Amino acid sequence: MAPRRTPRTAAALALVAGLLALGGCAPAGEGPGTPTAARSVPSGEFVFANAAAAPTLDPATVNILETSRIGAQMLEGLVSADPSTGEAVPALARSWETSEDGLTYTFDLRRDVRFHDGTALDAAAVCANFERWEALAADGARTPFATVLRTGAPGIDSLYAGCAAASESTVELSLTAPHTPLLRALTQPAFGIASPAALAAGTHETHPVGTGPFRYESGDGTNVVLVANPDYWGELGDIGRLEFRTIAEPELRYVALRLGQVDGYDQVGLDSFAPLAREGVQVLQRDPYSVSYLGINQDVEPLDDPEVREAIAAAVDRGAIVREHYPDGTRVANQFLPARFAMDGTDLQVPSYNPQRARELLAASSYAGEPLRFYYPRGTSRTYMQEPEKIYADIAAQLVRAGFVIEPVPVDWSDGYVQQVQDPEGDHALHLLGLNGGYRDPDYFTAALFGAPRGEFGVDAVSLFGAVNRAAALPDGEDRSSAYVSINNRVSRLLPAVPLAHPISAVAVGDSVTSFPLSSTGNEVFNRVDLGAAP
């Protein structure tokens, strides 16, 4: 049994007592919760260790798991994801209708919902958020809104036509063309609705103000404290004080749980699975819903040569990488869509591991021994890559044995690693990265990676971009599935990256937890954590 964490300070207990006093002051809201006037705020405390700091607390601006996870506690969208199916279910919108032509979505908002600053949620507030997201994307920011609605990408027509308040409680969202994944995409924390007053004050990156079950108390993306929102329209759950703490090293996250310093942590390290099992600690494994890859930048010569890219792929022993550096149950990847979509390519051309073939391809290519700058992240564990530094070392050694000259470029994750390897002006030739699924639709992966020109890969394949966008417009069914099979085949021939793995990831929780709402996206909502009674 793990030792129980010692009680919090008197100041923390006073804070919870203050929240209890506030519990009866809010107007009643709609939803599954009882009216706030008749309930108390929970007094439970929970500390969760993230594997990296959140670079911002505004999930609308970056696609980073830690930012999304923290933001999801404070900001709610029009819809949320059904835990079992991933389909959209009511959240701030209690219902919606779609026009016959698929171009207009009409959302009916819940009544009497208030932001944490006391201002009312209404249709104008929702549209203010959409207008902000559009402006960010139009300025060239690579945001989730930009990816979903194809806004700001050169040569790609935006799907966003506008947001209008048809009444105080009715929102009309208009598109320029049908987009099948839209409702699923809106379940992401990136589409959480923030208070327009807070947006106007410019505090949204450090102090989000939403309608969610928790509200901001103190701290930043490294260590942030949230407290239960006494005016919340839904169920508050068991936690009154929620802290997200950054512990980058997997071993230290394990130790922190065993010492009772945290109640749960993400990204269980490979060496911790067996000890946790022996000690009877709950380890909850997410279904594989991410992809890791070795990126190849075709803007850097001679990586524009297909034979060089094929030689890189043939030199990498993906099976060994998975066996050595990923948890049991991880799949070796030969494409970018996770297996749950059952849309595997039928004519995949990613070369299998064959070092002799790699040397032959390299000898016949335009490669002349140029050093290839190989970027890899330090100081982080990702859902798609637990041990990036070790994976880099193995892949670099395999490439050197095939005849490549590698120049290592280590970058701390917290120093903007993602931005550096996605910079169209960057000098990255090779890089390690991945993508964790944010909503349950294949467009999440294909649009983010291959739906528009990206500085990450240097690919200028107009026909591929068009195929990705046409597939998103097709209704669910056989034709849409066939379109993604074809996209998988095309990407395997183009080789903008070498897919490495579709990993599992895991959360460990202490003995105070009787139920944890595990999600394949990693965006667990902590008002659904059940804490057992103290022994």
Phi, psi and omega per residue, in radians:
M1 nan 2.383 3.116
A2 -1.331 2.504 3.072
P3 -1.109 2.512 3.127
R4 -1.338 2.526 3.111
R5 -1.160 2.457 3.119
T6 -1.171 2.706 -3.119
P7 -1.053 2.679 3.106
R8 -1.222 3.017 -3.125
T9 -1.207 2.905 3.106
A10 -1.074 -0.561 3.132
A11 -1.128 -0.705 3.126
A12 -1.153 -0.707 3.121
L13 -1.135 -0.628 3.090
A14 -1.141 -0.629 3.103
L15 -1.073 -0.824 3.126
V16 -1.077 -0.705 3.114
A17 -1.071 -0.670 3.094
G18 -1.100 -0.690 3.104
L19 -1.130 -0.678 3.110
L20 -1.052 -0.662 -3.138
A21 -1.191 -0.505 -3.114
L22 -1.416 -0.246 -2.955
G23 -1.002 -0.461 -3.070
G24 -1.720 0.243 -2.996
C25 -1.689 -0.163 -2.973
A26 -1.638 2.699 3.021
P27 -1.206 2.679 3.119
A28 -1.200 2.499 3.113
G29 -2.070 3.030 3.092
E30 -1.545 2.825 3.047
G31 2.135 -3.004 -3.034
P32 -1.287 -0.317 -3.102
G33 -1.318 2.764 3.034
T34 -1.370 2.757 -3.139
P35 -0.982 2.448 -3.053
T36 -1.093 -0.456 3.136
A37 -1.160 -0.328 -3.054
A38 -1.935 0.203 -3.096
R39 -2.359 2.770 3.083
S40 -1.798 2.786 3.095
V41 -1.416 2.397 -3.110
P42 -1.105 2.671 -3.101
S43 -1.901 -0.007 3.139
G44 -1.138 2.660 3.118
E45 -2.143 2.525 -3.074
F46 -2.587 2.297 3.066
V47 -2.051 2.210 -3.129
F48 -2.101 2.290 -3.111
A49 -1.661 2.084 2.996
N50 -1.490 2.718 -3.128
A51 -1.467 -0.193 3.121
A52 -2.708 2.777 3.077
A53 -1.289 2.597 3.019
A54 -1.428 2.142 -3.105
P55 -1.171 -0.369 3.073
T56 -2.688 2.758 3.063
L57 -1.671 0.118 -3.129
D58 -1.762 1.779 -3.074
P59 -1.216 -0.192 3.131
A60 -1.262 -0.303 -2.984
T61 -1.780 -0.382 -3.109
V62 -2.426 2.715 3.074
N63 -1.855 1.202 -3.117
I64 -2.105 2.287 -3.017
L65 -0.985 -0.806 -3.053
E66 -1.121 -0.684 3.077
T67 -1.114 -0.778 -3.142
S68 -1.099 -0.746 -3.104
R69 -1.109 -0.804 -3.140
I70 -1.175 -0.781 -3.128
G71 -1.071 -0.582 -3.098
A72 -1.134 -0.361 3.123
Q73 -1.350 -0.452 -3.048
M74 -1.847 -0.558 -3.029
L75 -1.970 2.333 3.089
E76 -2.053 2.595 3.105
G77 -1.704 -3.125 3.055
L78 -1.089 -0.597 -3.135
V79 -2.329 2.818 3.008
S80 -2.237 3.005 -3.063
A81 -1.647 2.298 2.999
D82 -1.078 2.229 -3.059
P83 -1.042 -0.481 -3.076
S84 -1.572 -0.746 -3.007
T85 -1.849 -0.355 -3.052
G86 1.400 -0.044 3.130
E87 -1.300 2.741 -3.113
A88 -1.229 2.352 3.042
V89 -2.254 2.815 -3.060
P90 -1.022 2.490 2.994
A91 -2.365 -1.858 3.061
L92 -1.227 -0.471 2.970
A93 -1.591 2.208 -3.135
R94 -1.486 -0.296 3.066
S95 -2.862 2.941 3.109
W96 -2.766 2.819 3.085
E97 -2.338 2.610 3.096
T98 -2.049 2.344 3.141
S99 -1.164 2.794 -3.089
E100 -1.063 -0.585 -3.135
D101 -1.471 -0.008 3.087
G102 1.285 0.266 -3.048
L103 -1.812 -0.223 -3.095
T104 -2.316 2.243 3.067
Y105 -1.995 2.163 -3.122
T106 -1.940 2.063 -3.075
F107 -1.888 2.306 3.064
D108 -1.740 2.006 -3.040
L109 -1.405 2.684 2.978
R110 -1.144 2.565 3.097
R111 -1.560 2.701 2.995
D112 1.071 0.477 3.022
V113 -1.614 2.371 -3.123
R114 -2.169 2.589 3.020
F115 -1.259 2.910 -3.134
H116 -1.078 -0.404 3.114
D117 -1.527 0.092 3.089
G118 1.598 -0.168 3.120
T119 -1.337 2.711 -3.020
A120 -1.480 2.486 2.941
L121 -1.346 2.207 3.029
D122 -2.572 3.111 -3.077
A123 -1.082 -0.638 3.123
A124 -1.089 -0.669 3.113
A125 -1.135 -0.724 3.107
V126 -1.063 -0.824 -3.108
C127 -1.165 -0.543 3.080
A128 -1.067 -0.636 3.102
N129 -1.204 -0.791 3.123
F130 -1.071 -0.675 3.127
E131 -1.147 -0.671 3.078
R132 -1.119 -0.792 -3.128
W133 -1.083 -0.695 3.115
E134 -1.115 -0.717 -3.123
A135 -1.120 -0.715 3.096
L136 -1.059 -0.786 -3.119
A137 -1.182 -0.694 3.140
A138 -1.117 -0.471 3.105
D139 -1.417 0.015 3.073
G140 1.731 0.015 3.129
A141 -1.191 2.362 -3.139
R142 -1.531 1.379 -3.068
T143 -1.770 2.867 3.031
P144 -0.985 -0.682 3.095
F145 -1.040 -0.785 -3.122
A146 -1.065 -0.714 -3.127
T147 -1.207 -0.818 -3.091
V148 -1.130 -0.803 -3.011
L149 -1.797 0.217 2.993
R150 0.958 0.764 -3.089
T151 -1.819 2.290 3.059
G152 1.580 -0.106 3.134
A153 -1.477 2.309 -3.131
P154 -1.089 2.297 3.093
G155 1.380 0.052 -3.126
I156 -2.005 2.248 3.141
D157 -1.339 2.270 3.124
S158 -1.164 2.465 3.069
L159 -1.509 -0.220 -3.034
Y160 -1.489 2.132 3.117
A161 -1.847 -0.373 3.099
G162 2.555 2.917 3.097
C163 -2.242 2.332 -3.113
A164 -2.353 2.521 3.051
A165 -1.603 1.725 3.130
A166 -1.228 -0.479 3.017
S167 -2.744 -3.122 -3.113
E168 -1.059 -0.501 -3.073
S169 -2.092 0.267 -3.103
T170 -2.207 2.150 -3.134
V171 -1.943 2.308 3.041
E172 -1.987 2.035 3.112
L173 -1.838 2.161 -3.028
S174 -2.000 2.468 3.106
L175 -2.037 2.816 3.067
T176 -1.572 -0.296 3.133
A177 -2.716 2.715 3.123
P178 -1.066 2.542 -3.128
H179 -2.520 1.683 -3.030
T180 -0.965 -0.680 -3.080
P181 -1.360 0.019 -2.919
L182 -0.946 -0.944 -3.070
L183 -1.075 -0.695 3.094
R184 -1.114 -0.711 -3.134
A185 -1.112 -0.613 -3.118
L186 -1.208 -0.144 3.086
T187 -1.343 -0.193 -3.124
Q188 -1.186 2.564 3.040
P189 -0.996 -0.420 3.113
A190 -1.032 -0.378 -3.133
F191 -1.817 0.414 3.033
G192 -1.217 2.408 -3.059
I193 -1.522 2.130 -3.133
A194 -1.794 2.715 3.087
S195 -1.086 2.186 3.085
P196 -1.007 -0.560 3.105
A197 -1.115 -0.712 3.109
A198 -1.198 -0.662 3.079
L199 -1.083 -0.734 3.133
A200 -1.146 -0.556 3.135
A201 -1.353 -0.237 3.088
G202 1.331 0.423 -3.093
T203 -1.799 0.107 -2.968
H204 -1.164 -0.406 -3.141
E205 -1.413 -0.396 -3.105
T206 -2.004 -0.317 -3.043
H207 -2.622 1.270 -3.130
P208 -1.074 2.478 3.103
V209 -2.185 1.845 -3.137
G210 -2.156 -2.643 3.130
T211 -2.031 0.107 -2.929
G212 -1.258 3.126 -3.068
P213 -1.231 -0.285 3.086
F214 -2.191 2.605 3.081
R215 -2.168 2.727 -3.079
Y216 -1.145 2.396 3.060
E217 -2.026 -0.912 -3.100
S218 -2.908 2.912 3.017
G219 1.650 -2.994 -3.120
D220 -2.408 -2.861 -3.058
G221 -1.191 -0.221 3.077
T222 -1.462 -0.710 3.127
N223 -2.651 1.898 -3.056
V224 -2.210 2.465 3.129
V225 -2.003 2.242 3.064
L226 -2.044 2.679 3.076
V227 -2.231 2.716 -3.108
A228 -1.065 2.443 3.136
N229 -1.516 1.880 -3.046
P230 -1.148 -0.307 -3.113
D231 -1.723 0.221 -3.049
Y232 -1.111 2.427 -3.072
W233 -1.330 -0.336 -3.077
G234 -1.955 -2.750 -3.122
E235 -1.330 2.308 3.127
L236 -1.494 -0.449 -3.125
G237 1.399 -2.654 -2.991
D238 -1.817 -0.186 -2.976
I239 -1.786 2.176 3.079
G240 -1.748 -0.463 3.109
R241 -2.316 2.130 -3.063
L242 -2.156 2.163 -3.141
E243 -2.084 2.305 2.985
F244 -1.852 2.141 -3.061
R245 -2.123 2.324 -3.139
T246 -1.506 2.154 3.006
I247 -2.331 1.792 -2.961
A248 -1.258 -0.582 -3.034
E249 -1.501 2.236 -3.132
P250 -0.997 -0.695 -3.117
E251 -1.114 -0.650 -3.132
L252 -1.279 -0.536 3.049
R253 -1.132 -0.729 3.106
Y254 -1.056 -0.843 -3.120
V255 -1.084 -0.717 -3.129
A256 -1.069 -0.672 3.092
L257 -1.185 -0.785 -3.089
R258 -1.176 -0.492 3.097
L259 -1.509 -0.025 3.136
G260 1.358 0.266 3.129
Q261 -1.389 -0.423 3.040
V262 -2.315 2.784 -3.130
D263 -1.736 -0.221 3.123
G264 -2.984 2.788 3.081
Y265 -2.664 2.722 3.138
D266 -1.704 2.780 3.077
Q267 1.073 1.150 3.043
V268 -1.055 2.190 -3.117
G269 -1.205 2.706 -3.079
L270 -1.007 -0.651 -3.100
D271 -1.385 -0.080 -3.069
S272 -1.735 -0.264 -3.078
F273 -1.028 -0.882 -3.084
A274 -1.153 -0.841 3.100
P275 -1.036 -0.702 3.131
L276 -1.103 -0.710 3.118
A277 -1.113 -0.742 3.139
R278 -1.111 -0.581 -3.094
E279 -1.534 0.031 3.082
G280 1.295 0.385 3.134
V281 -1.460 2.443 3.126
Q282 -1.214 2.144 3.038
V283 -2.109 2.030 -3.035
L284 -1.877 2.076 -3.072
Q285 -1.690 2.261 3.049
R286 -1.376 2.600 3.015
D287 -1.117 2.569 3.112
P288 -1.044 2.006 -3.136
Y289 -2.554 0.776 3.090
S290 -2.663 2.960 3.086
V291 -2.434 2.387 2.989
S292 -1.888 2.650 -3.086
Y293 -2.692 2.802 2.988
L294 -1.747 1.875 -3.100
G295 -1.351 2.520 -3.128
I296 -2.197 2.065 -3.066
N297 -1.616 1.847 -3.076
Q298 -1.282 -0.129 3.037
D299 -1.363 -0.183 3.124
V300 -1.797 2.027 3.098
E301 -1.207 2.518 0.095
P302 -1.731 0.511 -3.104
L303 -1.273 -0.079 2.999
D304 -1.360 -0.132 3.116
D305 -1.489 2.079 -3.111
P306 -1.021 -0.570 -3.129
E307 -1.195 -0.572 3.081
V308 -1.156 -0.767 -3.140
R309 -1.134 -0.692 3.097
E310 -1.127 -0.667 3.117
A311 -1.110 -0.691 3.091
I312 -1.049 -0.844 -3.111
A313 -1.094 -0.733 -3.121
A314 -1.211 -0.400 -3.116
A315 -1.411 -0.295 -3.029
V316 -1.646 2.124 3.109
D317 -1.529 1.528 -3.075
R318 -1.147 -0.613 3.116
G319 -1.073 -0.751 3.127
A320 -1.179 -0.669 3.105
I321 -1.038 -0.778 -3.133
V322 -1.166 -0.755 -3.119
R323 -1.110 -0.657 -3.019
E324 -1.520 -0.489 -2.897
H325 -2.248 0.166 3.135
Y326 -2.326 2.691 3.122
P327 -1.139 2.723 3.042
D328 -0.980 2.454 -3.095
G329 1.746 -0.204 3.084
T330 -1.249 2.440 3.140
R331 -1.718 2.416 2.944
V332 -1.181 2.307 -3.070
A333 -1.677 2.408 2.939
N334 -2.180 0.169 3.054
Q335 -2.775 3.119 -2.959
F336 -1.765 -0.270 3.108
L337 -1.504 2.274 3.058
P338 -1.050 2.745 -3.027
A339 -1.115 -0.431 -3.064
R340 -1.055 -0.372 -3.140
F341 -1.407 -0.297 -3.136
A342 0.899 0.796 3.134
M343 -2.184 0.749 -3.081
D344 -1.128 2.487 3.049
G345 -1.104 2.603 -3.132
T346 -1.789 -0.131 -3.129
D347 -2.466 0.978 -3.064
L348 -1.294 2.393 -3.041
Q349 -2.010 0.173 3.098
V350 -1.156 2.101 -3.090
P351 -1.080 2.475 3.012
S352 -1.328 2.883 3.140
Y353 -1.075 2.102 -3.127
N354 -2.762 1.525 -3.040
P355 -1.070 -0.590 3.089
Q356 -1.133 -0.770 3.107
R357 -1.103 -0.649 3.101
A358 -1.047 -0.759 3.139
R359 -1.155 -0.650 3.121
E360 -1.163 -0.776 3.105
L361 -1.076 -0.726 -3.115
L362 -1.140 -0.709 3.138
A363 -1.125 -0.556 -3.116
A364 -1.540 -0.042 -3.042
S365 -1.647 -3.067 3.118
S366 -1.531 0.052 -3.113
Y367 -1.202 2.288 -3.084
A368 -2.175 0.511 3.068
G369 1.535 0.232 3.123
E370 -1.116 2.384 3.043
P371 -1.128 2.328 3.108
L372 -1.805 2.098 3.141
R373 -1.298 2.045 -3.020
F374 -1.952 1.874 -3.139
Y375 -1.507 2.452 3.014
Y376 -2.618 2.624 -3.060
P377 -1.529 2.594 3.037
R378 -2.082 2.743 3.003
G379 1.238 0.635 3.123
T380 -2.737 2.726 2.905
S381 -2.177 2.243 -3.141
R382 -1.962 2.774 3.096
T383 -1.049 -0.508 -3.105
Y384 -1.696 -0.077 -3.063
M385 -2.833 1.705 -3.098
Q386 -1.217 -0.704 -2.976
E387 -2.206 1.170 -3.038
P388 -1.041 -0.618 -3.119
E389 -1.183 -0.698 3.113
K390 -1.237 -0.652 3.105
I391 -1.129 -0.741 3.069
Y392 -0.971 -0.845 -3.071
A393 -1.027 -0.741 -3.136
D394 -1.192 -0.797 -3.121
I395 -1.158 -0.740 3.125
A396 -1.035 -0.739 3.127
A397 -1.114 -0.697 3.111
Q398 -1.126 -0.707 3.126
L399 -1.173 -0.690 3.112
V400 -1.101 -0.732 3.118
R401 -1.090 -0.500 3.116
A402 -1.403 -0.208 3.102
G403 2.045 0.021 3.112
F404 -1.427 2.656 2.990
V405 -1.831 2.133 -3.028
I406 -1.971 2.307 3.026
E407 -1.936 1.918 -3.088
P408 -1.229 2.416 3.062
V409 -2.288 1.498 3.082
P410 -1.341 2.397 3.126
V411 -2.356 2.241 3.057
D412 -1.062 2.371 3.137
W413 -0.942 -0.705 -3.080
S414 -1.282 -0.139 3.116
D415 -1.641 0.440 3.091
G416 1.363 0.699 -3.121
Y417 -0.968 -0.824 -3.087
V418 -1.059 -0.785 -3.140
Q419 -1.072 -0.641 -3.113
Q420 -1.173 -0.735 -3.087
V421 -1.475 -0.093 3.053
Q422 -1.878 0.095 -3.114
D423 -1.333 2.094 3.135
P424 -1.107 -0.320 3.084
E425 -1.704 0.076 -3.076
G426 -1.274 2.871 -3.115
D427 -1.829 0.265 3.141
H428 -1.179 2.203 3.007
A429 -1.612 -0.858 3.092
L430 -2.197 2.686 3.087
H431 -2.796 2.721 3.047
L432 -1.783 2.285 3.079
L433 -2.797 -3.052 3.116
G434 -2.951 -3.076 -3.103
L435 -2.530 2.205 3.078
N436 -1.729 2.294 -3.064
G437 -1.020 2.338 -3.121
G438 -1.844 -0.413 3.025
Y439 -2.701 2.840 -2.924
R440 -1.595 1.353 3.057
D441 -2.755 2.459 -3.124
P442 -1.074 -0.415 3.130
D443 -1.083 -0.457 3.124
Y444 -0.977 -0.747 -3.102
F445 -1.419 -0.813 -3.042
T446 -1.237 -0.644 3.134
A447 -1.202 -0.756 -3.106
A448 -1.148 -0.601 -3.058
L449 -1.679 -0.691 -2.936
F450 -2.344 0.336 -3.092
G451 -1.607 -0.130 -3.089
A452 -2.865 2.888 3.070
P453 -1.027 2.325 -3.116
R454 -2.243 2.360 3.072
G455 -1.127 -0.319 -3.109
E456 -1.147 -0.748 -3.025
F457 -1.942 -0.284 -3.110
G458 1.115 0.528 -3.111
V459 -1.589 2.299 3.073
D460 -2.160 1.290 -3.058
A461 -2.074 1.483 -3.052
V462 -1.015 -0.671 -3.110
S463 -1.172 -0.611 3.088
L464 -1.189 -0.777 3.107
F465 -1.004 -0.754 3.130
G466 -1.105 -0.694 3.140
A467 -1.127 -0.703 3.119
V468 -1.101 -0.758 -3.100
N469 -1.273 -0.584 3.066
R470 -1.178 -0.676 3.136
A471 -1.083 -0.655 -3.136
A472 -1.149 -0.470 -3.101
A473 -1.454 -0.291 -3.110
L474 -1.266 2.522 3.058
P475 -1.191 2.667 3.101
D476 -0.981 2.408 -3.138
G477 2.611 -2.914 -3.017
E478 -1.114 -0.709 -3.120
D479 -1.114 -0.704 3.141
R480 -1.178 -0.749 3.101
S481 -1.049 -0.746 3.127
S482 -1.101 -0.614 3.132
A483 -1.119 -0.689 3.135
Y484 -1.283 -0.558 3.022
V485 -1.036 -0.785 3.134
S486 -1.116 -0.704 3.108
I487 -1.093 -0.753 3.088
N488 -0.982 -0.765 3.134
N489 -1.099 -0.765 -3.114
R490 -1.131 -0.755 -3.138
V491 -1.111 -0.656 -3.140
S492 -1.134 -0.523 3.084
R493 -1.344 -0.629 -3.106
L494 -1.293 -0.586 3.133
L495 0.899 1.032 3.010
P496 -1.271 -0.253 3.126
A497 -2.843 2.790 3.048
V498 -1.783 1.955 3.091
P499 -1.155 2.385 -3.076
L500 -1.871 -0.914 -2.987
A501 -2.712 2.654 2.894
H502 -1.945 1.593 -2.946
P503 -1.478 2.758 2.813
I504 -1.557 2.780 2.969
S505 -2.395 2.886 -2.998
A506 -2.491 2.625 3.037
V507 -2.003 2.382 3.022
A508 -1.905 2.377 -3.138
V509 -2.289 2.622 -3.111
G510 -1.340 3.123 -3.024
D511 -1.337 -0.049 3.047
S512 -1.375 -0.212 -3.039
V513 -1.705 2.131 3.076
T514 -1.708 -0.360 3.106
S515 -2.734 2.336 3.130
F516 -2.229 2.249 -3.005
P517 -1.418 1.217 -3.059
L518 -1.028 2.400 3.131
S519 -2.289 2.427 3.123
S520 -1.103 -0.416 3.128
T521 -1.427 -0.268 -3.072
G522 1.465 -0.007 -3.107
N523 -1.638 1.018 3.123
E524 -1.175 2.492 3.136
V525 -1.831 2.124 -2.885
F526 -1.447 -0.130 2.969
N527 -1.292 -0.075 3.068
R528 -1.776 0.068 3.036
V529 -1.337 2.258 3.093
D530 -1.761 2.173 3.104
L531 -1.809 2.296 3.131
G532 -1.313 2.841 3.100
A533 -1.154 2.542 3.128
A534 -1.097 2.371 -3.131
P535 -1.219 nan nan
